[in-house]
Amino acid sequence: MPGARVVALGGGHGLAQVLRALRSLDVEPTAVVTAADDGGSSGRLRREFGGIGVGDLRMALLALARNQDLAGLLSHRFDRGDLRGHALGNLALVALVEEAGGDWPAALRAMRRLLDCAGAVYPATEQPVRLGAVVAGARVDGQARVARAQGRIEDIWLDPPRPPGMPEAVAAVSRADLVLLGPGSLFTSVIATLLVADLVTALRASSATVVYLANVCTQPGETSGMSAGAHVDALFRHVDGLRLDGVLVHDGPHGCGRASPLGAAVDDPRVGRVLRADLVARDGRGRAIAAHDPARVAAALAPLLAPRPVSGGRDR
């Protein structure tokens, strides 16, 4: 499907790898990014300037950048002084928002022009939101704290509870041919993005093929002990009205180390099709590492861009 409109939702390094994969395909990529990040540099900037988290937006923009010289500069992270821990790209985004008088679409367009991005990047919502969860029976507030908490995540929400979706993000989902969820932190990136109800409403009404790209390994604390099937079940339990036409899982060596592989087994009647492929990168010695490889992901996604959408029975 040449020129297919592909929307990838989530955040962090997982979303960045998917965007790098999409750049090698003949598609129009758009990233819709969680706005709830409140850790590290993003959290400090939110506390000082207000607004939404910028770190995940920065990573998505840099993954789509053609201007690699500027991308390299904006990737710089200060290691001393008052700016220690801040990424230059985060500071630049905050500056562009201020220059635009708080107009997020204008600021993001300016950053895309500077970086010569191969696609668009939008936050799920422009409204400052805070992630909250019940973890092992206790309430935990804040995305960074939820990610570090130990125990099963029983419930998760945004505060305020129904933030409006960014109109450009909602429109991108409505027009999409393919929508990819993940990979990335299941609760604090993927589900956090889908808690913006306007996006899920657009997803339900669209004709897009919706595919969850599962992680390779568990994330200590957040998803300890959860299989690929448990990840899928969590998506359905926490995102009202979600539909999944397909799930793409890694099937091969994993390099998870102390974490656990999710495995390739997904047996859920709510999923239209299960696709399996070797999706991980290799180190210099040819050993699998716990990260998605953009070239392998692109090869696995290519069949989903054929004229006939994913539907019907499963690949087993």
C-alpha positions in Angstrom: 0.0 0.0 0.0 2.3 2.8 -1.2 2.0 6.0 0.8 -0.1 4.3 3.5 -0.8 6.4 6.5 0.6 4.7 9.6 0.1 6.0 13.1 2.3 4.6 15.9 1.1 5.2 19.5 3.2 5.0 22.7 6.4 6.4 23.8 10.0 5.9 24.8 12.7 3.9 23.0 10.2 1.3 21.7 8.2 3.9 19.8 11.4 5.4 18.4 12.5 2.0 17.0 9.2 1.6 15.3 9.4 5.0 13.7 12.9 4.1 12.4 11.4 1.0 10.9 8.6 3.0 9.2 11.1 5.4 7.7 12.4 2.5 5.5 8.9 1.8 4.2 6.9 3.7 1.6 4.5 5.1 4.2 3.4 8.4 5.8 4.3 7.9 9.5 2.8 9.8 12.4 3.7 9.4 16.1 1.1 9.9 18.8 3.0 10.2 22.1 2.1 9.9 25.7 2.0 13.2 27.5 2.2 11.9 31.1 6.0 11.5 31.4 7.1 13.2 34.7 10.5 11.6 35.3 14.0 12.9 34.8 14.5 16.0 32.6 10.8 16.0 31.5 9.6 16.0 35.1 11.9 18.8 36.1 10.8 20.9 33.2 7.1 20.2 34.0 7.6 21.3 37.6 9.4 24.5 36.5 7.4 25.5 33.4 4.2 23.4 33.6 2.8 21.7 30.5 3.2 18.1 29.3 6.2 15.8 29.2 8.5 16.5 26.3 11.0 13.6 26.5 9.0 11.1 24.5 8.2 13.8 22.0 11.9 14.5 21.6 12.8 10.9 21.0 10.0 10.5 18.4 11.1 13.6 16.5 14.8 12.6 16.5 13.8 9.1 15.2 12.1 10.7 12.2 14.8 13.4 11.6 16.6 13.6 8.3 18.9 16.4 9.6 21.2 14.1 11.5 23.7 16.8 12.5 21.0 18.7 14.4 19.5 15.5 15.7 22.9 14.6 17.2 23.2 18.0 18.8 19.6 17.8 20.3 20.4 14.4 21.7 23.2 15.9 23.9 22.5 15.5 27.6 24.3 17.8 30.0 26.3 16.0 32.7 27.2 18.9 35.1 26.0 22.2 36.5 22.4 23.3 36.8 21.5 21.7 33.5 22.8 18.3 34.5 20.5 15.5 33.3 18.7 17.7 30.8 18.6 16.8 27.1 19.2 19.8 24.8 16.2 18.7 22.7 13.9 18.9 25.7 15.0 22.5 26.4 14.6 23.3 22.7 11.0 22.0 22.7 10.1 24.0 25.8 11.7 27.1 24.2 9.7 26.6 20.9 6.4 26.3 22.9 7.2 29.5 24.7 8.1 31.2 21.4 4.8 30.0 19.9 2.8 31.4 22.9 1.9 27.9 24.1 0.7 26.7 20.7 1.9 23.1 20.7 1.0 22.4 17.0 3.0 25.4 15.9 6.0 24.5 18.1 6.0 20.9 16.8 5.8 22.1 13.2 8.8 24.3 13.8 10.8 21.5 15.3 9.8 19.2 12.4 11.1 21.8 9.9 14.4 22.3 11.7 15.0 18.5 11.8 13.5 17.8 8.4 11.4 15.0 9.9 10.0 12.2 7.7 6.6 12.4 9.5 4.5 14.1 12.1 4.7 13.9 15.9 1.9 14.9 18.3 1.2 14.4 22.0 -1.9 12.4 22.8 -3.3 15.5 24.6 -2.1 19.1 25.2 -3.6 19.1 28.7 -1.2 18.5 31.5 -2.0 15.1 32.9 -0.7 12.9 35.7 -0.7 9.1 35.6 -2.1 7.3 38.7 -2.4 3.6 39.4 -3.2 1.0 42.1 -0.2 -1.3 42.4 -0.5 -4.3 44.7 -3.4 -2.6 46.5 -1.7 0.7 47.1 -2.2 4.0 45.2 0.8 5.3 43.3 0.8 8.8 41.7 3.0 9.9 38.8 4.3 8.1 35.7 7.9 7.7 37.1 6.7 6.2 40.4 4.2 3.8 38.6 7.1 2.6 36.4 9.3 1.9 39.4 6.6 0.4 41.6 6.8 -3.3 42.5 3.7 -5.5 42.2 0.8 -6.1 39.9 -0.8 -3.0 38.4 -4.5 -3.4 39.2 -5.9 -0.2 37.8 -4.5 2.9 36.0 -5.9 6.2 35.0 -5.2 9.8 34.0 -5.8 12.8 36.2 -7.8 14.7 35.0 -9.7 11.6 33.9 -11.0 12.6 30.4 -8.4 15.0 28.8 -9.3 16.0 25.3 -7.2 14.4 22.6 -5.0 16.7 20.6 -7.1 17.4 17.4 -4.2 16.7 15.0 -3.6 13.4 16.8 -7.2 12.3 16.7 -7.4 13.3 13.0 -4.3 11.2 12.2 -5.9 8.1 13.9 -9.2 8.7 12.0 -7.4 8.8 8.6 -4.9 6.0 9.3 -4.6 2.8 7.2 -2.6 1.1 9.9 -2.3 1.9 13.7 0.5 0.4 15.7 0.4 0.1 19.5 3.8 -0.3 21.1 6.3 -1.6 21.7 7.3 0.1 24.9 6.3 0.2 28.6 2.9 -1.5 28.6 1.2 0.6 31.2 3.2 3.9 31.4 3.6 4.4 27.6 1.1 2.4 25.6 -1.9 2.2 27.9 -1.1 5.8 29.1 -1.6 7.0 25.6 -4.7 5.0 25.0 -6.3 6.4 28.2 -7.0 9.5 26.1 -10.5 8.4 25.2 -10.8 10.6 22.1 -8.1 8.5 20.5 -9.8 5.2 21.2 -13.1 6.6 19.9 -11.4 7.6 16.7 -9.8 4.2 16.5 -13.1 2.4 16.9 -14.7 4.5 14.1 -11.8 4.2 11.7 -11.2 1.6 9.0 -7.5 1.2 10.1 -5.9 -2.1 10.8 -5.0 -2.0 14.5 -1.9 -4.1 15.6 -0.2 -4.4 18.9 3.6 -4.8 18.6 4.5 -6.7 21.7 7.7 -6.2 23.8 10.4 -8.8 23.7 11.1 -9.0 27.4 9.2 -8.1 30.6 10.0 -4.8 32.4 11.0 -5.3 36.0 8.3 -4.0 38.3 5.8 -2.8 35.6 5.3 -6.2 33.8 7.2 -8.7 35.9 6.0 -12.2 35.2 3.6 -11.2 32.4 3.5 -13.2 29.1 2.6 -11.8 25.7 -0.9 -13.0 26.3 -1.1 -11.2 29.6 0.1 -8.0 27.9 -2.8 -8.3 25.4 -5.3 -9.0 28.2 -4.1 -6.0 30.1 -4.7 -3.8 27.0 -8.3 -5.0 26.8 -9.0 -4.7 30.5 -7.7 -1.1 30.8 -8.7 0.4 27.5 -12.5 0.5 27.0 -13.6 -0.4 23.5 -10.2 -1.3 22.2 -10.1 -3.6 19.1 -7.0 -5.5 18.0 -6.9 -6.9 14.4 -3.5 -8.3 15.0 -0.7 -8.9 17.4 2.9 -9.1 16.3 5.2 -11.0 18.7 8.9 -11.8 18.7 9.6 -15.5 18.0 13.3 -16.3 18.3 16.4 -15.6 20.5 15.8 -12.8 23.0 18.8 -11.8 25.1 16.5 -10.8 28.0 19.2 -11.3 30.7 17.6 -11.0 34.1 14.2 -10.1 32.6 12.0 -12.8 31.2 10.9 -13.3 27.5 7.3 -12.7 26.8 7.1 -15.7 24.5 5.2 -15.9 21.3 2.0 -17.5 22.6 -1.2 -15.4 22.3 -4.5 -17.3 22.4 -7.2 -14.6 22.7 -10.4 -14.7 20.7 -10.6 -10.9 20.8 -7.5 -10.8 18.6 -8.0 -11.2 14.8 -4.6 -12.6 14.0 -1.2 -13.5 15.6 1.9 -12.8 13.6 5.3 -14.1 14.6 8.8 -13.1 13.5 12.3 -12.7 14.7 12.3 -9.0 15.6 15.4 -8.4 17.8 18.7 -6.8 17.0 22.1 -8.5 17.3 25.3 -7.3 18.8 28.7 -7.3 17.1 29.1 -11.1 17.8 25.7 -11.9 16.3 24.0 -12.5 19.7 20.4 -11.4 20.2 19.9 -8.3 22.4 16.7 -7.2 24.1 15.8 -4.5 21.6 13.7 -4.4 18.5 15.7 -4.1 15.2 14.2 -1.5 12.9 15.0 -3.5 9.7 13.5 -6.7 11.1 10.4 -4.8 12.3 10.0 -3.2 8.9 10.1 -6.6 7.2 7.5 -7.9 9.5 5.2 -4.9 9.0 5.5 -4.8 5.2 2.8 -7.5 4.7 0.4 -5.5 6.8 0.6 -2.7 4.2 -0.8 -4.9 1.4 -4.1 -3.8 -0.1 -6.1 -6.4 1.9 -6.2 -5.6 5.7 -5.5 -8.0 8.5 -8.6 -9.9 9.3 -10.1 -13.4 9.7 -8.1 -16.3 11.0 -4.7 -16.5 12.7 -1.2 -17.4 11.6 -0.1 -20.3 13.8 
